[in-house]
């Protein structure tokens, strides 16, 4: 065990964080620029340089450990500064697939041409709506239609004349009704017979007439078929004429439009568009000129121009016309729809759920294509279906838009839009634990996120720290109207940062915590009718934050003051010591003094940890007890067995306890019980210890010191009270001003120790010494342990009824009652 001459009482200067506001180089934060860059994170910035500079598709970036408000803006700004390729990504549009309407075409165009194409197409359709109906009403088109009608009317008359001639040969005439039916009427004396004349005919005459009618009916069927064929040919020729006239109008317009866009996919699509328009010229006719059935159908469905020409619309899903650099999209709600887009559905008048390619909506991945997407990975992990689809998309580098609907069993979409190639760099923010868990258990995660940018929660406190905190205040002033801070207030804010970092040499980089204090200091300055925040306002903000959350700590101090919680702050006692713990309420942590006691008797049960036996201790606390046993063996069991029965307890503790910061206190309390040497009660101790007696650093040292000081002040400061801490924790002391004042006035003391011997001398007043010297503390402990061992040897029995084991002698133990192992 390493030994040092003596414990050391710390001076007020050693527990004070001295910051000179005059060295800052500014009087108020109005003189500074706002904080926009990431400061003091060289490791993370180098990772961002790699992630944004490398071209491999799977070098996505995981931001680990960056917390607090404003982190998204910082990351966005940092990424924007590192963009090497300033090319603007293409627009993406969906167009109707005339061959397979359920599979719309995805076509990319240079930035800005997506909305240009949409506008050009809308103008084209409007022009066709105006020009085509006029063309069908022009004189040339009417003359051509009339010529065709005359030709086919003549052919129809010739066919009917054949039927009329055949009827004349049978002394009958043919009469065609308006609905197309034909009547065959017998003649007499060159005129149609009346009904009375027909009734006077003999049966033989009627039979003859009926035979002639049958022959004429057969002939009439052929005539009607020929007439229908003539009518069909007339319709075909009229449509062909209409197509020729329409082609003369459409061809140059489509050609001019096609020449405005250099896209091979559009070169393939425009001919199909032109063909479809020519084949569906009825869509461009006025409803008044349409056939009655078609006009009635369109009027009944209430189709407007957009619905009639839906197949010719352009759906711009990604518009980059306003970009001047690659997109950096921040998705605050990374659910399935927001990330991957969707296909919206509508309900028509008949109650049917319908959709079409114009209902395809883009997501954040589409908008960030060709650039960067920033998300919170934890938010994405908890959203249904998002993580699996995100991994598939990033690995395949292909974006497919689908409907993700939990009620899809009741409704479905037949649309299968073409996928869009994906070229994106994902920047995911999350906790370090999430990164390690996914890296260990998800192979896809390891393949996708190959760059880890890890942010430290604290940065070194140096000459630039005040500038950084001042720039943070200036940023809040610009954004939220916070009044300026003078240099003294910034110095106090730096002390707050060091306190949050628990280190004099560092300050916290979780700027959201510092910003909260700054906002509250600004509030108290405004209440004080001040135009500049001063140091006293920052100090008041800190005190008010403590006051709002200190109710539980105050109740505990009251219980100690009125004697409900037994506590002794004066004199000396054997087997009893004051320990220190930290109670963390989440938003507030405070030191809670506790009394530790020990009892020792003759026996071989060893050290009983009452907290562990009652299942109130954590793993780290149990480990510290085993280390304590190892230290006892190193000190006192080199020549004889370590035989004793002892127990250690934290009195009036009814909740769980963990950590190893009570090891020094437990060690002193146990040795005091063994040696029957009293310990000072006006001191409290905290510290971990190893098996060689070296005192190790612990956490929460500021809260522990201040917690014991508050209890002593409530009881009454005597001038001898104080706290004993590990020497390695001295650099972590950033104490309250009232504690520092008490140390300066010698009303309260803070002692630093590096090994347990120094703690022994501080608490007992005896030299630690060697185990061979009975006048030293270790000698007294060894004498008592030897006495216990001799008593056990004389009795030959332990307190558990088993034989005492003496080194070098076999144990006379009963045989093992367990059955032998197989093969033995």
ChimeraX attribute file (.defattr): number of C-alpha atoms within 10 A of each C-alpha:
attribute: neighborCount
match mode: 1-to-1
recipient: residues
	/A:1	14
	/A:2	10
	/A:3	13
	/A:4	11
	/A:5	7
	/A:6	16
	/A:7	20
	/A:8	15
	/A:9	16
	/A:10	16
	/A:11	15
	/A:12	18
	/A:13	11
	/A:14	15
	/A:15	21
	/A:16	20
	/A:17	21
	/A:18	11
	/A:19	15
	/A:20	10
	/A:21	17
	/A:22	11
	/A:23	10
	/A:24	19
	/A:25	11
	/A:26	16
	/A:27	16
	/A:28	20
	/A:29	26
	/A:30	18
	/A:31	13
	/A:32	17
	/A:33	16
	/A:34	20
	/A:35	18
	/A:36	15
	/A:37	14
	/A:38	17
	/A:39	14
	/A:40	18
	/A:41	16
	/A:42	14
	/A:43	13
	/A:44	20
	/A:45	19
	/A:46	11
	/A:47	18
	/A:48	24
	/A:49	18
	/A:50	18
	/A:51	26
	/A:52	24
	/A:53	14
	/A:54	12
	/A:55	10
	/A:56	9
	/A:57	15
	/A:58	20
	/A:59	21
	/A:60	25
	/A:61	23
	/A:62	28
	/A:63	26
	/A:64	20
	/A:65	18
	/A:66	22
	/A:67	20
	/A:68	14
	/A:69	13
	/A:70	11
	/A:71	16
	/A:72	19
	/A:73	13
	/A:74	17
	/A:75	21
	/A:76	18
	/A:77	15
	/A:78	17
	/A:79	20
	/A:80	17
	/A:81	12
	/A:82	15
	/A:83	17
	/A:84	13
	/A:85	12
	/A:86	11
	/A:87	14
	/A:88	19
	/A:89	24
	/A:90	20
	/A:91	23
	/A:92	27
	/A:93	24
	/A:94	25
	/A:95	23
	/A:96	24
	/A:97	19
	/A:98	17
	/A:99	10
	/A:100	10
	/A:101	17
	/A:102	17
	/A:103	19
	/A:104	23
	/A:105	23
	/A:106	20
	/A:107	21
	/A:108	21
	/A:109	22
	/A:110	17
	/A:111	20
	/A:112	18
	/A:113	22
	/A:114	26
	/A:115	22
	/A:116	17
	/A:117	21
	/A:118	17
	/A:119	14
	/A:120	16
	/A:121	17
	/A:122	17
	/A:123	12
	/A:124	17
	/A:125	19
	/A:126	14
	/A:127	14
	/A:128	21
	/A:129	18
	/A:130	14
	/A:131	15
	/A:132	22
	/A:133	17
	/A:134	13
	/A:135	17
	/A:136	18
	/A:137	11
	/A:138	11
	/A:139	10
	/A:140	12
	/A:141	17
	/A:142	13
	/A:143	11
	/A:144	15
	/A:145	19
	/A:146	13
	/A:147	12
	/A:148	18
	/A:149	18
	/A:150	13
	/A:151	12
	/A:152	17
	/A:153	16
	/A:154	12
	/A:155	15
	/A:156	19
	/A:157	12
	/A:158	13
	/A:159	17
	/A:160	18
	/A:161	14
	/A:162	14
	/A:163	19
	/A:164	19
	/A:165	14
	/A:166	17
	/A:167	22
	/A:168	15
	/A:169	10
	/A:170	18
	/A:171	18
	/A:172	23
	/A:173	20
	/A:174	20
	/A:175	12
	/A:176	11
	/A:177	9
	/A:178	7
	/A:179	6
	/A:180	8
	/A:181	10
	/A:182	16
	/A:183	13
	/A:184	21
	/A:185	18
	/A:186	21
	/A:187	17
	/A:188	11
	/A:189	7
	/A:190	11
	/A:191	12
	/A:192	15
	/A:193	14
	/A:194	12
	/A:195	8
	/A:196	8
	/A:197	10
	/A:198	14
	/A:199	10
	/A:200	10
	/A:201	12
	/A:202	10
	/A:203	10
	/A:204	9
	/A:205	12
	/A:206	14
	/A:207	12
	/A:208	12
	/A:209	18
	/A:210	14
	/A:211	13
	/A:212	19
	/A:213	20
	/A:214	12
	/A:215	13
	/A:216	22
	/A:217	16
	/A:218	10
	/A:219	15
	/A:220	23
	/A:221	12
	/A:222	14
	/A:223	19
	/A:224	17
	/A:225	11
	/A:226	16
	/A:227	19
	/A:228	13
	/A:229	13
	/A:230	18
	/A:231	16
	/A:232	12
	/A:233	14
	/A:234	19
	/A:235	15
	/A:236	12
	/A:237	16
	/A:238	18
	/A:239	16
	/A:240	14
	/A:241	17
	/A:242	20
	/A:243	19
	/A:244	13
	/A:245	17
	/A:246	20
	/A:247	17
	/A:248	11
	/A:249	16
	/A:250	21
	/A:251	13
	/A:252	11
	/A:253	15
	/A:254	16
	/A:255	14
	/A:256	10
	/A:257	14
	/A:258	17
	/A:259	11
	/A:260	12
	/A:261	15
	/A:262	11
	/A:263	15
	/A:264	9
	/A:265	13
	/A:266	19
	/A:267	14
	/A:268	10
	/A:269	18
	/A:270	15
	/A:271	15
	/A:272	15
	/A:273	18
	/A:274	16
	/A:275	15
	/A:276	15
	/A:277	22
	/A:278	20
	/A:279	13
	/A:280	11
	/A:281	17
	/A:282	16
	/A:283	17
	/A:284	20
	/A:285	18
	/A:286	14
	/A:287	15
	/A:288	8
	/A:289	13
	/A:290	15
	/A:291	10
	/A:292	10
	/A:293	9
	/A:294	14
	/A:295	15
	/A:296	13
	/A:297	11
	/A:298	15
	/A:299	12
	/A:300	9
	/A:301	11
	/A:302	12
	/A:303	12
	/A:304	11
	/A:305	13
	/A:306	12
	/A:307	11
	/A:308	13
	/A:309	17
	/A:310	14
	/A:311	19
	/A:312	21
	/A:313	20
	/A:314	22
	/A:315	21
	/A:316	24
	/A:317	22
	/A:318	26
	/A:319	21
	/A:320	23
	/A:321	17
	/A:322	9
	/A:323	13
	/A:324	10
	/A:325	15
	/A:326	20
	/A:327	20
	/A:328	24
	/A:329	20
	/A:330	19
	/A:331	19
	/A:332	13
	/A:333	14
	/A:334	24
	/A:335	20
	/A:336	23
	/A:337	20
	/A:338	16
	/A:339	23
	/A:340	24
	/A:341	24
	/A:342	20
	/A:343	21
	/A:344	16
	/A:345	17
	/A:346	12
	/A:347	10
	/A:348	11
	/A:349	9
	/A:350	7
	/A:351	8
	/A:352	10
	/A:353	13
	/A:354	15
	/A:355	18
	/A:356	19
	/A:357	25
	/A:358	20
	/A:359	16
	/A:360	24
	/A:361	21
	/A:362	20
	/A:363	22
	/A:364	23
	/A:365	26
	/A:366	28
	/A:367	24
	/A:368	26
	/A:369	25
	/A:370	21
	/A:371	25
	/A:372	26
	/A:373	23
	/A:374	25
	/A:375	24
	/A:376	20
	/A:377	19
	/A:378	15
	/A:379	16
	/A:380	21
	/A:381	16
	/A:382	12
	/A:383	13
	/A:384	13
	/A:385	13
	/A:386	20
	/A:387	19
	/A:388	11
	/A:389	16
	/A:390	18
	/A:391	15
	/A:392	14
	/A:393	17
	/A:394	21
	/A:395	15
	/A:396	11
	/A:397	17
	/A:398	15
	/A:399	23
	/A:400	19
	/A:401	22
	/A:402	19
	/A:403	20
	/A:404	17
	/A:405	13
	/A:406	9
	/A:407	8
	/A:408	10
	/A:409	7
	/A:410	7
	/A:411	11
	/A:412	15
	/A:413	16
	/A:414	11
	/A:415	19
	/A:416	17
	/A:417	22
	/A:418	17
	/A:419	16
	/A:420	18
	/A:421	17
	/A:422	20
	/A:423	19
	/A:424	22
	/A:425	25
	/A:426	26
	/A:427	29
	/A:428	19
	/A:429	25
	/A:430	18
	/A:431	17
	/A:432	16
	/A:433	11
	/A:434	14
	/A:435	20
	/A:436	11
	/A:437	11
	/A:438	13
	/A:439	15
	/A:440	10
	/A:441	10
	/A:442	11
	/A:443	10
	/A:444	15
	/A:445	16
	/A:446	15
	/A:447	14
	/A:448	18
	/A:449	19
	/A:450	14
	/A:451	21
	/A:452	22
	/A:453	25
	/A:454	20
	/A:455	22
	/A:456	18
	/A:457	16
	/A:458	21
	/A:459	20
	/A:460	17
	/A:461	18
	/A:462	11
	/A:463	10
	/A:464	13
	/A:465	21
	/A:466	23
	/A:467	20
	/A:468	21
	/A:469	25
	/A:470	31
	/A:471	21
	/A:472	22
	/A:473	28
	/A:474	25
	/A:475	20
	/A:476	19
	/A:477	19
	/A:478	13
	/A:479	10
	/A:480	10
	/A:481	12
	/A:482	21
	/A:483	24
	/A:484	24
	/A:485	29
	/A:486	19
	/A:487	25
	/A:488	21
	/A:489	25
	/A:490	31
	/A:491	25
	/A:492	22
	/A:493	27
	/A:494	24
	/A:495	24
	/A:496	22
	/A:497	28
	/A:498	25
	/A:499	21
	/A:500	19
	/A:501	21
	/A:502	24
	/A:503	23
	/A:504	21
	/A:505	15
	/A:506	22
	/A:507	27
	/A:508	23
	/A:509	26
	/A:510	22
	/A:511	20
	/A:512	16
	/A:513	16
	/A:514	21
	/A:515	19
	/A:516	12
	/A:517	22
	/A:518	28
	/A:519	20
	/A:520	19
	/A:521	28
	/A:522	26
	/A:523	19
	/A:524	19
	/A:525	23
	/A:526	16
	/A:527	10
	/A:528	11
	/A:529	9
	/A:530	14
	/A:531	12
	/A:532	17
	/A:533	27
	/A:534	23
	/A:535	19
	/A:536	15
	/A:537	26
	/A:538	28
	/A:539	20
	/A:540	16
	/A:541	22
	/A:542	19
	/A:543	12
	/A:544	15
	/A:545	15
	/A:546	15
	/A:547	11
	/A:548	9
	/A:549	15
	/A:550	15
	/A:551	11
	/A:552	12
	/A:553	19
	/A:554	14
	/A:555	11
	/A:556	15
	/A:557	23
	/A:558	16
	/A:559	14
	/A:560	18
	/A:561	16
	/A:562	10
	/A:563	11
	/A:564	12
	/A:565	17
	/A:566	13
	/A:567	19
	/A:568	20
	/A:569	22
	/A:570	14
	/A:571	11
	/A:572	18
	/A:573	18
	/A:574	22
	/A:575	24
	/A:576	25
	/A:577	31
	/A:578	27
	/A:579	28
	/A:580	27
	/A:581	25
	/A:582	19
	/A:583	18
	/A:584	11
	/A:585	11
	/A:586	6
	/A:587	8
	/A:588	13
	/A:589	18
	/A:590	23
	/A:591	23
	/A:592	21
	/A:593	25
	/A:594	21
	/A:595	21
	/A:596	24
	/A:597	23
	/A:598	25
	/A:599	20
	/A:600	20
	/A:601	16
	/A:602	19
	/A:603	20
	/A:604	23
	/A:605	15
	/A:606	16
	/A:607	20
	/A:608	16
	/A:609	20
	/A:610	14
	/A:611	23
	/A:612	17
	/A:613	9
	/A:614	9
	/A:615	12
	/A:616	15
	/A:617	18
	/A:618	15
	/A:619	12
	/A:620	14
	/A:621	21
	/A:622	18
	/A:623	14
	/A:624	23
	/A:625	21
	/A:626	15
	/A:627	20
	/A:628	23
	/A:629	17
	/A:630	16
	/A:631	20
	/A:632	18
	/A:633	16
	/A:634	14
	/A:635	17
	/A:636	18
	/A:637	15
	/A:638	10
	/A:639	7
	/A:640	13
	/A:641	17
	/A:642	19
	/A:643	24
	/A:644	23
	/A:645	18
	/A:646	20
	/A:647	18
	/A:648	22
	/A:649	18
	/A:650	20
	/A:651	14
	/A:652	12
	/A:653	14
	/A:654	9
	/A:655	9
	/A:656	12
	/A:657	21
	/A:658	17
	/A:659	18
	/A:660	24
	/A:661	29
	/A:662	25
	/A:663	24
	/A:664	30
	/A:665	26
	/A:666	27
	/A:667	22
	/A:668	26
	/A:669	28
	/A:670	26
	/A:671	24
	/A:672	28
	/A:673	23
	/A:674	24
	/A:675	20
	/A:676	18
	/A:677	21
	/A:678	20
	/A:679	25
	/A:680	21
	/A:681	21
	/A:682	21
	/A:683	27
	/A:684	26
	/A:685	31
	/A:686	28
	/A:687	29
	/A:688	25
	/A:689	27
	/A:690	18
	/A:691	18
	/A:692	18
	/A:693	24
	/A:694	21
	/A:695	27
	/A:696	22
	/A:697	21
	/A:698	19
	/A:699	18
	/A:700	21
	/A:701	26
	/A:702	21
	/A:703	23
	/A:704	26
	/A:705	29
	/A:706	19
	/A:707	22
	/A:708	28
	/A:709	25
	/A:710	21
	/A:711	23
	/A:712	22
	/A:713	16
	/A:714	13
	/A:715	16
	/A:716	12
	/A:717	18
	/A:718	15
	/A:719	14
	/A:720	13
	/A:721	23
	/A:722	26
	/A:723	23
	/A:724	26
	/A:725	28
	/A:726	26
	/A:727	20
	/A:728	15
	/A:729	20
	/A:730	21
	/A:731	15
	/A:732	23
	/A:733	21
	/A:734	25
	/A:735	19
	/A:736	19
	/A:737	11
	/A:738	12
	/A:739	21
	/A:740	22
	/A:741	14
	/A:742	17
	/A:743	22
	/A:744	17
	/A:745	12
	/A:746	17
	/A:747	17
	/A:748	22
	/A:749	24
	/A:750	23
	/A:751	21
	/A:752	22
	/A:753	26
	/A:754	24
	/A:755	26
	/A:756	27
	/A:757	26
	/A:758	21
	/A:759	26
	/A:760	22
	/A:761	18
	/A:762	21
	/A:763	22
	/A:764	19
	/A:765	14
	/A:766	15
	/A:767	17
	/A:768	22
	/A:769	16
	/A:770	15
	/A:771	17
	/A:772	12
	/A:773	14
	/A:774	14
	/A:775	14
	/A:776	17
	/A:777	26
	/A:778	24
	/A:779	20
	/A:780	24
	/A:781	22
	/A:782	24
	/A:783	18
	/A:784	17
	/A:785	22
	/A:786	18
	/A:787	14
	/A:788	20
	/A:789	21
	/A:790	14
	/A:791	15
	/A:792	20
	/A:793	15
	/A:794	9
	/A:795	11
	/A:796	13
	/A:797	16
	/A:798	20
	/A:799	16
	/A:800	10
	/A:801	10
	/A:802	13
	/A:803	16
	/A:804	22
	/A:805	17
	/A:806	12
	/A:807	10
	/A:808	6
	/A:809	7
	/A:810	8
	/A:811	12
	/A:812	10
	/A:813	8
	/A:814	6
	/A:815	6
	/A:816	7
	/A:817	6
	/A:818	6
	/A:819	6
	/A:820	8
	/A:821	6
	/A:822	5
	/A:823	4
	/A:824	4
